[in-house]
Amino acid sequence: MRRRQVLASGTALLSVPVAGCGHPSVVLDMDEATAADIVDEVSMSPEPQSVEHRVVSEAIENGSATRRGRYELFDRTDTVRIGDAFYEVSETALATGEVTVYDVRIDFDPADATATVGEIAYEALPAVDRERLGPILSDDDPPTGDRYDVGIAYGTAAEVGNESVFVPEQQYDIVVRDDERYRVAVETRTASETEYRYEATRVASGVDPFADRVRDRYLFALTGLSDAEREVVEAAIDGGYFEDDEAFRSVTDRIRGHEGIEVTDSYGTWLLAYEGTEYLTYVEW
């Protein structure tokens, strides 16, 4: 994860507060950028078994593809890399309906560990359930309370498939692992599900040609800086600049005068050249 992504998230890597640490109010962070870095910044490379890879591959092969889901796949970027080729992907909502979504809840220390529906050893669970429950049941220090301690979002019955012993029909309410007995409950809720259509247009083949395409649109030179502004930039390259002073505002105003790769009301990412070197530059103001 790049430094600016950590800063932009506003979240700490630890789940507990650390005394004396806080998120800076302003940030200027400049990372030297290769062609591969530029490509990674503006596109995604889905795993071969992912839904993203499947729908884009189908759209490439068949001209379009459809999917039903409760969220958009390409809300961060519409540029997808498949192999060495880059595609602009359109995601069009066609129709929306209601579906049942399943959540499985685990009680790590049930007051009554007697099965009323049935009990099953963890090792005997289907793979679809072991994959979801395994990380939770492997916790060396699980949360405990008066009721169910952890909820696991299973999804819709269609997303889960036909193998689960919990969704859509609960067949067991006790799971046994390493002599520990865990109570399981299944809850349902209603959510909106949309049918999407996908189309993919090839825009480049190879990392370097695609990076050049990005440069043509976004790259600009940061020049004509004062000594104070240069100090800000050098600090940003060295590890980040976090002081809300006049020099910072002057530099960031220059940067924000250009089109950014991604820009919101309070932060953004730009591609710029400084003294002949290209930088992916994160600004938070």
Secondary structure, DSSP 8 states (H G I E B T S, - for coil): --HHHHHHHT--SSSS--TT----S-EEEEEE--HHHHHHHH-B---TTSHHHHHHHHHHHHS-EEEEESS-S-SS-SEEEETTEEEEEEEEEEEEEEEEEEEEEEESS-S----SS-EEEGGGS-HHHHHHHHHHHT-SS----SS--EEEEEEEHHHH-S--SSSSS---SEEEETTEEEEEEEEEEEEEEEEEEEEEEEEEESHHHHHHHHHHHH-EE--S--HHHHHHHHHHHHT-B---SHHHHHHHHHHHTS--SEE-SSEEEEEEEETTEEEEEEEE-
